[in-house]
Amino acid sequence: MSDCLFCKIIAGEIPSSKVYEDELCYAFRDINPQAPVHAVLVPKTHVTGLNGLDGLTDEELAHLIRAAQAVAREAGVRESGYRLVSNCGRDACQSVQHLHFHILGGRQLKDQAG
């Protein structure tokens, strides 16, 4: 999608600090980190968010979850723990309408339940 921020990052039109890339997804450091480790993982296929998953195959979605684990491993937080978050929609504060997962770790994270 031509006006999508994450599509432009994937295409190299907007600079980013890449931490992981393969044929299906791209991960980069968040520009406003909420933890010592804060990466954003996006599929290279544009889908709007969790409610747009019909645009991905089950294999592509599973691949994203495995890629999140690879990002956590490379960042050194796989064993100590990390959080995988995807905001969906306006009320959840989804700011970019492209499916993405935040990978957060590197310190004790606060309980966000409730």
Z-matrix of the N, CA and C atoms (Angstrom, degrees):
N
C 1 1.454
C 2 1.526 1 108.00
N 3 1.296 2 117.19 1 128.59
C 4 1.461 3 121.72 2 -169.75
C 5 1.524 4 115.02 3 -68.41
N 6 1.329 5 118.74 4 -27.09
C 7 1.457 6 119.63 5 -177.78
C 8 1.532 7 113.25 6 -102.71
N 9 1.316 8 117.71 7 8.58
C 10 1.461 9 122.02 8 -177.27
C 11 1.532 10 110.53 9 -84.99
N 12 1.325 11 115.76 10 125.22
C 13 1.464 12 121.53 11 179.71
C 14 1.522 13 111.91 12 -55.17
N 15 1.328 14 117.56 13 -47.81
C 16 1.468 15 119.92 14 -177.13
C 17 1.521 16 111.77 15 -70.11
N 18 1.317 17 118.43 16 -34.21
C 19 1.471 18 120.17 17 175.08
C 20 1.530 19 110.21 18 -62.64
N 21 1.332 20 116.42 19 -38.32
C 22 1.469 21 120.30 20 178.17
C 23 1.527 22 111.12 21 -68.26
N 24 1.328 23 117.48 22 -36.37
C 25 1.473 24 120.64 23 176.29
C 26 1.524 25 109.60 24 -65.14
N 27 1.329 26 117.59 25 -46.78
C 28 1.464 27 121.96 26 179.23
C 29 1.523 28 110.53 27 -58.32
N 30 1.330 29 116.86 28 -40.82
C 31 1.472 30 121.99 29 -178.29
C 32 1.527 31 112.61 30 -75.63
N 33 1.329 32 118.07 31 -7.77
C 34 1.455 33 121.22 32 -178.98
C 35 1.518 34 113.71 33 82.91
N 36 1.326 35 117.44 34 9.49
C 37 1.458 36 121.44 35 179.54
C 38 1.522 37 111.75 36 -76.93
N 39 1.316 38 116.64 37 -25.21
C 40 1.462 39 123.31 38 176.50
C 41 1.523 40 106.40 39 -123.08
N 42 1.330 41 118.17 40 128.76
C 43 1.468 42 119.89 41 -177.59
C 44 1.529 43 112.47 42 -66.72
N 45 1.318 44 114.86 43 149.73
C 46 1.465 45 121.13 44 176.53
C 47 1.528 46 107.86 45 -149.98
N 48 1.321 47 114.93 46 164.97
C 49 1.470 48 121.03 47 175.66
C 50 1.516 49 107.66 48 -99.10
N 51 1.328 50 115.60 49 90.55
C 52 1.458 51 121.44 50 -176.36
C 53 1.522 52 111.02 51 -65.18
N 54 1.344 53 115.52 52 135.95
C 55 1.453 54 120.71 53 174.45
C 56 1.524 55 111.39 54 -117.57
N 57 1.346 56 117.07 55 -17.01
C 58 1.467 57 120.81 56 -178.56
C 59 1.515 58 108.36 57 -163.93
N 60 1.334 59 115.05 58 144.27
C 61 1.464 60 119.68 59 173.45
C 62 1.513 61 108.78 60 -156.88
N 63 1.321 62 115.04 61 141.17
C 64 1.463 63 121.09 62 169.44
C 65 1.527 64 106.70 63 -143.76
N 66 1.310 65 116.97 64 -167.34
C 67 1.460 66 120.05 65 -173.99
C 68 1.535 67 113.43 66 -67.76
N 69 1.333 68 118.15 67 -21.21
C 70 1.456 69 121.14 68 -174.90
C 71 1.524 70 115.51 69 -110.72
N 72 1.331 71 117.50 70 -18.80
C 73 1.462 72 118.58 71 -174.45
C 74 1.529 73 111.90 72 -149.29
N 75 1.317 74 113.87 73 167.91
C 76 1.457 75 122.60 74 -176.59
C 77 1.528 76 107.68 75 -142.71
N 78 1.326 77 117.07 76 136.79
C 79 1.470 78 121.15 77 177.20
C 80 1.521 79 109.35 78 -128.89
N 81 1.321 80 115.45 79 143.36
C 82 1.459 81 121.16 80 -178.23
C 83 1.524 82 109.34 81 -146.79
N 84 1.334 83 115.63 82 161.01
C 85 1.468 84 120.42 83 178.62
C 86 1.525 85 109.77 84 -70.14
N 87 1.325 86 115.26 85 136.12
C 88 1.459 87 120.70 86 177.30
C 89 1.527 88 109.08 87 -68.02
N 90 1.334 89 117.70 88 139.13
C 91 1.471 90 120.37 89 -178.38
C 92 1.528 91 112.17 90 -77.32
N 93 1.324 92 117.25 91 -12.42
C 94 1.458 93 122.05 92 177.40
C 95 1.533 94 108.11 93 -130.34
N 96 1.334 95 117.26 94 69.92
C 97 1.465 96 120.12 95 -171.36
C 98 1.526 97 113.37 96 -63.37
N 99 1.330 98 114.57 97 139.38
C 100 1.452 99 122.59 98 178.74
C 101 1.524 100 111.89 99 -103.57
N 102 1.335 101 116.62 100 1.11
C 103 1.469 102 123.31 101 178.86
C 104 1.530 103 106.62 102 -157.81
N 105 1.333 104 117.78 103 164.78
C 106 1.470 105 119.41 104 178.54
C 107 1.528 106 113.00 105 -55.63
N 108 1.324 107 116.70 106 -37.03
C 109 1.467 108 121.63 107 171.94
C 110 1.527 109 106.20 108 -109.76
N 111 1.322 110 115.73 109 119.17
C 112 1.470 111 120.42 110 177.03
C 113 1.518 112 107.94 111 -148.54
N 114 1.323 113 114.32 112 100.08
C 115 1.460 114 120.91 113 178.12
C 116 1.521 115 108.97 114 -113.06
N 117 1.322 116 115.37 115 155.04
C 118 1.458 117 122.78 116 175.89
C 119 1.521 118 106.93 117 -114.87
N 120 1.324 119 116.10 118 125.73
C 121 1.463 120 122.35 119 -179.36
C 122 1.518 121 108.85 120 -110.78
N 123 1.341 122 117.25 121 126.49
C 124 1.461 123 121.64 122 -178.18
C 125 1.519 124 110.41 123 -129.96
N 126 1.337 125 116.50 124 144.36
C 127 1.464 126 118.43 125 171.45
C 128 1.523 127 108.99 126 -73.96
N 129 1.317 128 116.58 127 148.91
C 130 1.466 129 119.67 128 177.22
C 131 1.529 130 111.43 129 -72.52
N 132 1.312 131 116.88 130 -21.29
C 133 1.463 132 121.79 131 173.99
C 134 1.523 133 107.85 132 -82.66
N 135 1.322 134 116.83 133 130.19
C 136 1.465 135 119.73 134 -179.77
C 137 1.524 136 109.97 135 -76.84
N 138 1.323 137 115.07 136 117.95
C 139 1.462 138 123.14 137 167.10
C 140 1.524 139 105.26 138 -133.25
N 141 1.326 140 117.08 139 146.97
C 142 1.460 141 120.27 140 -169.15
C 143 1.515 142 115.02 141 -70.75
N 144 1.299 143 117.79 142 -26.40
C 145 1.458 144 121.13 143 -178.25
C 146 1.514 145 109.66 144 165.89
N 147 1.319 146 116.16 145 -163.78
C 148 1.462 147 120.04 146 -179.11
C 149 1.525 148 112.25 147 -60.17
N 150 1.323 149 117.75 148 -29.46
C 151 1.464 150 120.05 149 177.56
C 152 1.524 151 112.67 150 -79.52
N 153 1.329 152 117.40 151 -2.53
C 154 1.460 153 121.20 152 178.14
C 155 1.512 154 112.83 153 -109.81
N 156 1.316 155 116.92 154 22.99
C 157 1.466 156 120.22 155 -174.33
C 158 1.525 157 114.19 156 -65.21
N 159 1.330 158 117.92 157 -13.28
C 160 1.458 159 119.49 158 175.89
C 161 1.516 160 111.36 159 -61.21
N 162 1.344 161 117.02 160 -18.48
C 163 1.461 162 121.44 161 178.78
C 164 1.516 163 113.88 162 -80.85
N 165 1.336 164 117.45 163 -3.42
C 166 1.468 165 122.09 164 178.44
C 167 1.523 166 109.16 165 -122.43
N 168 1.318 167 115.71 166 148.45
C 169 1.455 168 119.53 167 172.36
C 170 1.531 169 108.68 168 -78.42
N 171 1.302 170 116.36 169 163.22
C 172 1.463 171 120.00 170 175.71
C 173 1.525 172 110.53 171 -60.26
N 174 1.317 173 116.75 172 -35.58
C 175 1.464 174 121.21 173 178.60
C 176 1.526 175 111.34 174 -65.04
N 177 1.335 176 117.02 175 -40.62
C 178 1.462 177 120.50 176 178.52
C 179 1.528 178 111.00 177 -66.01
N 180 1.326 179 116.91 178 -39.96
C 181 1.458 180 120.34 179 179.18
C 182 1.528 181 110.76 180 -66.37
N 183 1.331 182 116.90 181 -44.27
C 184 1.472 183 120.25 182 177.13
C 185 1.522 184 110.29 183 -61.67
N 186 1.311 185 116.77 184 -37.20
C 187 1.464 186 121.49 185 179.03
C 188 1.531 187 110.49 186 -61.34
N 189 1.322 188 117.23 187 -40.07
C 190 1.462 189 120.67 188 178.57
C 191 1.528 190 111.53 189 -60.81
N 192 1.317 191 116.85 190 -41.97
C 193 1.463 192 120.26 191 179.79
C 194 1.522 193 110.40 192 -65.75
N 195 1.321 194 117.17 193 -41.02
C 196 1.471 195 120.25 194 176.90
C 197 1.528 196 110.87 195 -66.78
N 198 1.326 197 117.12 196 -35.22
C 199 1.465 198 120.23 197 177.50
C 200 1.526 199 110.20 198 -66.59
N 201 1.331 200 117.38 199 -36.70
C 202 1.469 201 120.47 200 177.00
C 203 1.527 202 109.82 201 -60.00
N 204 1.321 203 116.57 202 -41.20
C 205 1.462 204 120.63 203 177.51
C 206 1.533 205 110.40 204 -63.65
N 207 1.323 206 117.43 205 -39.00
C 208 1.471 207 120.83 206 178.30
C 209 1.527 208 110.80 207 -65.45
N 210 1.326 209 117.26 208 -40.76
C 211 1.468 210 120.87 209 177.64
C 212 1.524 211 109.59 210 -62.23
N 213 1.330 212 117.12 211 -44.63
C 214 1.471 213 121.17 212 178.93
C 215 1.527 214 110.86 213 -61.75
N 216 1.318 215 117.09 214 -41.07
C 217 1.469 216 120.93 215 178.40
C 218 1.525 217 110.28 216 -62.74
N 219 1.325 218 117.23 217 -48.32
C 220 1.467 219 121.16 218 -178.64
C 221 1.532 220 111.80 219 -65.25
N 222 1.335 221 116.90 220 -28.96
C 223 1.465 222 120.98 221 178.88
C 224 1.526 223 112.04 222 -83.46
N 225 1.333 224 116.54 223 -7.24
C 226 1.455 225 120.59 224 177.87
C 227 1.521 226 114.93 225 81.90
N 228 1.345 227 117.59 226 20.71
C 229 1.464 228 119.84 227 -178.91
C 230 1.528 229 113.34 228 -117.38
N 231 1.309 230 117.49 229 4.98
C 232 1.467 231 119.19 230 -177.39
C 233 1.520 232 111.35 231 -59.90
N 234 1.305 233 117.93 232 -43.88
C 235 1.466 234 121.05 233 -176.88
C 236 1.521 235 112.44 234 -80.36
N 237 1.325 236 118.05 235 -37.72
C 238 1.472 237 120.37 236 -177.75
C 239 1.519 238 112.17 237 -77.15
N 240 1.310 239 116.82 238 -25.88
C 241 1.455 240 121.33 239 177.07
C 242 1.516 241 113.42 240 120.71
N 243 1.304 242 114.43 241 148.87
C 244 1.466 243 121.43 242 178.91
C 245 1.519 244 108.64 243 -152.84
N 246 1.309 245 115.17 244 162.86
C 247 1.458 246 121.64 245 178.47
C 248 1.529 247 107.77 246 -113.54
N 249 1.329 248 115.87 247 138.13
C 250 1.457 249 122.71 248 175.82
C 251 1.523 250 106.86 249 -115.54
N 252 1.350 251 116.40 250 118.41
C 253 1.464 252 121.58 251 -172.39
C 254 1.526 253 109.32 252 -128.97
N 255 1.334 254 115.07 253 138.11
C 256 1.459 255 120.15 254 170.67
C 257 1.521 256 108.14 255 -134.32
N 258 1.316 257 116.80 256 113.61
C 259 1.457 258 121.65 257 176.74
C 260 1.529 259 108.17 258 -78.90
N 261 1.316 260 116.48 259 140.57
C 262 1.463 261 120.41 260 -177.25
C 263 1.523 262 109.61 261 -130.77
N 264 1.310 263 115.87 262 107.36
C 265 1.459 264 121.13 263 175.90
C 266 1.516 265 114.77 264 92.86
N 267 1.308 266 114.78 265 169.61
C 268 1.460 267 122.66 266 -175.28
C 269 1.525 268 112.80 267 -58.84
N 270 1.337 269 117.51 268 -46.62
C 271 1.461 270 120.05 269 -176.78
C 272 1.523 271 112.58 270 -67.06
N 273 1.315 272 117.56 271 -19.96
C 274 1.465 273 121.64 272 177.18
C 275 1.526 274 111.15 273 -95.66
N 276 1.331 275 116.69 274 5.38
C 277 1.476 276 123.17 275 177.93
C 278 1.525 277 113.16 276 68.44
N 279 1.328 278 117.37 277 36.42
C 280 1.464 279 119.71 278 173.08
C 281 1.525 280 107.03 279 -73.37
N 282 1.335 281 116.73 280 111.72
C 283 1.462 282 120.56 281 -173.76
C 284 1.523 283 113.36 282 -92.72
N 285 1.321 284 118.46 283 -21.96
C 286 1.463 285 122.06 284 177.77
C 287 1.527 286 107.12 285 -122.83
N 288 1.320 287 115.48 286 126.05
C 289 1.462 288 120.82 287 -176.54
C 290 1.534 289 111.18 288 -83.60
N 291 1.315 290 114.81 289 60.86
C 292 1.467 291 124.19 290 175.54
C 293 1.526 292 103.79 291 -145.68
N 294 1.321 293 117.75 292 126.63
C 295 1.456 294 120.63 293 -179.80
C 296 1.521 295 109.97 294 -48.72
N 297 1.316 296 115.88 295 129.96
C 298 1.463 297 119.53 296 176.83
C 299 1.513 298 110.07 297 -154.43
N 300 1.311 299 114.37 298 152.47
C 301 1.449 300 122.51 299 177.86
C 302 1.517 301 108.83 300 -120.23
N 303 1.314 302 116.23 301 135.30
C 304 1.461 303 122.09 302 173.04
C 305 1.528 304 107.03 303 -93.34
N 306 1.320 305 116.57 304 131.69
C 307 1.458 306 123.00 305 175.66
C 308 1.512 307 106.21 306 -111.34
N 309 1.334 308 116.26 307 112.78
C 310 1.459 309 122.32 308 -173.93
C 311 1.518 310 110.48 309 -120.45
N 312 1.325 311 116.46 310 136.84
C 313 1.457 312 120.55 311 177.08
C 314 1.515 313 110.63 312 -174.64
N 315 1.322 314 114.68 313 -166.58
C 316 1.444 315 120.14 314 178.14
C 317 1.511 316 114.23 315 95.82
N 318 1.322 317 116.67 316 -0.84
C 319 1.470 318 122.21 317 175.71
C 320 1.530 319 106.77 318 -163.83
N 321 1.324 320 116.13 319 169.25
C 322 1.458 321 121.17 320 175.47
C 323 1.527 322 107.96 321 -66.70
N 324 1.310 323 117.46 322 120.79
C 325 1.459 324 121.96 323 -179.34
C 326 1.522 325 109.63 324 -90.99
N 327 1.309 326 116.25 325 146.26
C 328 1.464 327 121.20 326 179.27
C 329 1.517 328 109.86 327 -71.60
N 330 1.325 329 116.33 328 149.26
C 331 1.450 330 122.34 329 176.23
C 332 1.516 331 107.88 330 -68.68
N 333 1.326 332 117.20 331 122.78
C 334 1.460 333 121.93 332 -178.28
C 335 1.521 334 112.17 333 -102.49
N 336 1.328 335 117.49 334 5.74
C 337 1.471 336 119.85 335 -179.15
C 338 1.527 337 110.18 336 -67.95
N 339 1.315 338 114.76 337 147.48
C 340 1.468 339 119.69 338 176.54
C 341 1.429 340 110.99 339 83.32
